[in-house]
Amino acid sequence: MRSVKLSVIGGKPTAARGAVVIVIVVQSLGLGAGWTQELPQPRTDEEIAKQEKIYRSRGADVPRGYVTGRGLSDYAELLPAGFCDALGRLGSSDRWLDIGAGSGQAILDYYAPKDDEAAGKKCAGASDKARAVAMSIEDRRTDAWQQQAEQLGDDRIRYLSGKRLREYSPEELGKFQIITDVFGGFSYTEHLFQFVDKVLSLLEVGGNFYTLVPGVHLEHGKDKLGILYLTELEDAAGRPEKVCSWLKKTTCAQVTCESKGDWKRPTELIKIQKVCSDTSVPRMKLVEFEAGYPPSRRFQLDQ
Ligand SMILES: C[S@@+](CC[C@H](N)C(=O)[O-])C[C@H]1O[C@@H](n2cnc3c(N)ncnc32)[C@H](O)[C@@H]1O
């Protein structure tokens, strides 16, 4: 007999947000590997449509918690140690991709640090700047972006919108020495396995992906009571799995996690270095999704 927790997306949902959870105990014989596909799809579609509305929101309709204008000093504070120095070391032929760039403020700061004392100044390096690509589902370019892009020319800074990361071909994007994601696709996508797989395919060998993920079970940390988890993983048998343990099973990737147990939400700061070209990420699928900023998601590993 095997016990499987099947969380149904319904009402004011998700296990993570204390909603409708149906625990079904079944004979393992009766449940094949594809059981999650039997979840009520219309409900998931509804949540994904709500998420779409958040992306499309403009002006006063943008939810306060959906922040799209963080600058380079915010990135330096939020991303793992070493990000700033690594960005500062890039030269003019190197490339930086910021996935989920919002208004692209971090890239603007990189090209025009306003204040010598600002943390962003260090990340901007001494002289030569890498070419930078900002990616966002929705176009949140500001006048400042347009002006800077005109001055620099399109090959120095580019803004891509209208698609998700997974929808770009390798030829459209090319390769990068540094990829960042600050409350972007890594925290928002409903296709987390495909997302990480794509990021690794876009990194040069030796290149680094810097990101963070809030509301997770920490690799090194005791879970406190009353935490609202946003990203939860389980193995094929339904046992909890941590985001960092999952990532560390990736081949050709060196994964480092910094656990922040004292932040408002338990957060992992994650650095993934691509160490050889044949990367392979353990597959998983979406089991549960609730729109938000960031959304709450539950995934199950294939094996
Ligand atoms: C909360 S904003 C964060 C913006 C910026 N990084 C900041 O910290 O101010 C989320 C961003 O992630 C983008 N995003 C979410 N999922 C994505 C995906 N799968 N591919 C590309 N961009 C994505 C959104 O379009 C938006 O630009």
The ligand as an SDF file (V2000), in Angstrom:
LIG
                    3D

 27 29  0  0  0  0  0  0  0  0999 V2000
    8.6680   40.2580  -10.6790 C   0  0  0  0  0  0  0  0  0  0  0  0
    9.3660   40.6630  -12.2570 S   0  0  0  0  0  0  0  0  0  0  0  0
   11.0890   40.7870  -11.7820 C   0  0  0  0  0  0  0  0  0  0  0  0
   11.8000   41.8360  -12.6040 C   0  0  0  0  0  0  0  0  0  0  0  0
   13.2550   42.1550  -12.2170 C   0  0  0  0  0  0  0  0  0  0  0  0
   14.1120   40.9980  -12.2460 N   0  0  0  0  0  0  0  0  0  0  0  0
   13.2910   42.8110  -10.8850 C   0  0  0  0  0  0  0  0  0  0  0  0
   13.7780   42.1810   -9.9250 O   0  0  0  0  0  0  0  0  0  0  0  0
   12.8220   43.9530  -10.7730 O   0  0  0  0  0  0  0  0  0  0  0  0
    9.2470   39.0960  -13.1130 C   0  0  0  0  0  0  0  0  0  0  0  0
    9.8500   39.0820  -14.5050 C   0  0  0  0  0  0  0  0  0  0  0  0
   10.0220   37.7200  -14.9120 O   0  0  0  0  0  0  0  0  0  0  0  0
    9.5440   37.5680  -16.2360 C   0  0  0  0  0  0  0  0  0  0  0  0
    9.3120   36.1500  -16.4740 N   0  0  0  0  0  0  0  0  0  0  0  0
    8.5640   35.2860  -15.7600 C   0  0  0  0  0  0  0  0  0  0  0  0
    8.6130   34.0660  -16.2990 N   0  0  0  0  0  0  0  0  0  0  0  0
    9.4480   34.1270  -17.3720 C   0  0  0  0  0  0  0  0  0  0  0  0
    9.9120   33.1910  -18.3450 C   0  0  0  0  0  0  0  0  0  0  0  0
    9.5480   31.9170  -18.2870 N   0  0  0  0  0  0  0  0  0  0  0  0
   10.7370   33.6310  -19.3150 N   0  0  0  0  0  0  0  0  0  0  0  0
   11.1190   34.9420  -19.3650 C   0  0  0  0  0  0  0  0  0  0  0  0
   10.7240   35.8660  -18.4770 N   0  0  0  0  0  0  0  0  0  0  0  0
    9.8880   35.4690  -17.4940 C   0  0  0  0  0  0  0  0  0  0  0  0
    8.3710   38.5210  -16.2790 C   0  0  0  0  0  0  0  0  0  0  0  0
    7.9490   38.7800  -17.5690 O   0  0  0  0  0  0  0  0  0  0  0  0
    8.9850   39.7280  -15.5680 C   0  0  0  0  0  0  0  0  0  0  0  0
    9.8020   40.4600  -16.4440 O   0  0  0  0  0  0  0  0  0  0  0  0
  1  2  1  0
  2  3  1  0
  2 10  1  0
  3  4  1  0
  4  5  1  0
  5  6  1  0
  5  7  1  0
  7  8  2  0
  7  9  1  0
 10 11  1  0
 11 12  1  0
 11 26  1  0
 12 13  1  0
 13 14  1  0
 13 24  1  0
 14 15  1  0
 14 23  1  0
 15 16  2  0
 16 17  1  0
 17 18  1  0
 17 23  2  0
 18 19  1  0
 18 20  2  0
 20 21  1  0
 21 22  2  0
 22 23  1  0
 24 25  1  0
 24 26  1  0
 26 27  1  0
M  CHG  2   2   1   9  -1
M  END
$$$$
